[in-house]
């Protein structure tokens, strides 16, 4: 399973997006010429270009910077904050990711793990896919003997609309290699991240 699907080079027609947002504003019955809304189409366009910048980045490039090291014990980066957008409603979900792996002779700088999380999060997402993409990418690029990823997040599509349950957290996990097959490895990871 590829962690980064092939993407055709895409150039955004920024002016077309601005015009589309302006149409949305007027169709909702708002005055797009008012002081507060006059520049809103540009601001919304720039916001989405930033929030979806991960579509045009490859997390494998971050994880490719590795170091030979004899360390073969668990490495964990926990409490990585992230912000993503639910692809169903284009509303944010945010929380923390906990990532652990068992190196097989090679390690990666911890900032590279955080950057990989950020790249995957900066795409229209569902939390389940985000969790799996992070685990699959680290497993394949690092050649790790095992990977564990746990994500805890609050989804505004559930807290600000619909069922309206603020504070409810969704927790997802993805276990690969020894994190899946060896109960003691999985339990050590979960204990160390406080789960």
N, C-alpha and C positions, 0 to 999 in steps of 0.2 A: 504494500500500500504506500503510495507516494505521499510524503508529508507536504509537498508543495506542488499542486497541480500546475501543469504547463498553462501559462497565460499568454495570450496574444498581446502584443504591444498595443496599448490603448491610449489615445490622446483624448483628454476630456475637453469638450467644447464648453469652456467656462461660461461664455456669454449665453449659450443655449440653456445651461443649467440655471443661470440667473433669471432668464426669461420664464422658465418653467416655475421657479419658486415665486416669481411675481404673479404668475397666473394663479397659483395655489392661494396666495394671499388674497387676491381680488375675488376668487371664487368662494372663499370663506366669508365674504362680505366685509372685509377689512379695507380701509383706505390706504392703499400702498404709497400714497403721496404724503401721508402724515409725517411729522418730524420723527416719530419713533419707528416707523416702518419703511421710510424712504430708502434706507441703505440695508435693510434686512435681507433682501434677496442676495446681495453680495456677501454679507456676513454668513448666511446659511450655506451658501456655496463653498466658501472658504473653509467653514467648519467641517463639512462632509469630505472635502478633499483631504483635510488633515486626519479626520477620524478613520478614513479608509485608505490611508497611505500604505498600509501593510499589503494591499492588493498588488503593489508593484515592487515589493521587497521579498527577498529570499532568505528565510531564517537559516538555511543551511550555510550561507556565506558567513554568518556570525559564528556558527558552531564549528566551522572548518578551522578556526584558529585554535590549535590544540598543542599540548605539550606532552612529551614523553615523561612519564613519572611511574615509579613502581608502586604507587598507591593502589590498593585493590579493595579498600573498605568503602563504605557508603559515603557519598558526598551529597549534601542536601543544601539547597537554597530555599528558605521558607519565607512566607509572608511577603511575596512579591506582589505589590499592588498593581492592578490593571483596570482598564476601562475598555469596554467593547460595546458594540451595537447589535441588538437583537435583529436578525434579518427578517423577522416576521412583522415587526411594528416600527423598526428604525428608532427604537427607544434604547437608552443605555442600560447595560448591566455592568456592575463593577464589584470587585472583591479582591481576594488574594489567591495566589497560586503557590503551591508548595511542590518543589521538584527535587527528586532524588535520583541518583544513578549509581551503579556499581561499575567503576572504570575497568577496562581491560587493557591496562598499560598506558592509556592516554587520558589526560584530563583536559578540561576546557575552563577558561577563565569564567568566574561566576557572573561577571557582567554580561557575558555572551548568552548565558541562560536567560537572564532577565530580558535581554534584547530579543531573543527568540520568542519569549512569551509576548512581548509587546508587539512584535510583527504579526503574529497570529491573531492577537486581540484586535489589531487595527484593521479588521475586515468585518463585513457583515457576518455574524456568527450565530451559532447556538452553542451553549456551554458544553454540551456533550462532545461536539465536534472539536471545539477548542481544546478540550482536555486530551482527546486522542491525538490531535495533530502535534501537540507539544511532545507527548510521549513517543510517538512514532518518529518524529524528527530527531530527537536526542538518541533514541535507540539506533537508528540507521546511520546518522552522521558520525556519532562517537563510537559506534560498534560496542556500546555498553553491554555488560552481561545482564543488566536489569535496569529498569526505569520505573519510577513511580511518580504519578502526578495526581494531586488532589487540588480541586478548585472549589472555593466557597464564594458565592456571589449573590447579590441582591439584584433583582430584575425590575426595572421601572415599568415594564409592560405588565407586571403583576401587582406592583405596589402603588402605582399612580393611576391605573385604569383597571378595567375588568373587575377582578375579585377584590382588589384594593386591600392587600395585606402587607403593609409596611413592616420591615424587619424580618420577614421570612427569607431564609437563605436556602439556596439550592447548593447541594454538595455533589460533585461528580469526581470519579476517580478513573484512572487508567493505569493498569499494572502490566508491565512487559517483562519478559525473561524471568529472572529469579524472583522478582517482586511478585510475579503471578504464581510461580511454581513452588516457591519455598515459603511456607507459612511464617517461619521465624524471621526471614528477611522482610516480608511485608509488615509483620507486626513491629519490628524494630523501626521501620520507616514511619509507620503511623504513630508510634509512641514518641519518636523524636520530633514530629511536627505537632504534637499535642492533640492527636485525634484518638 
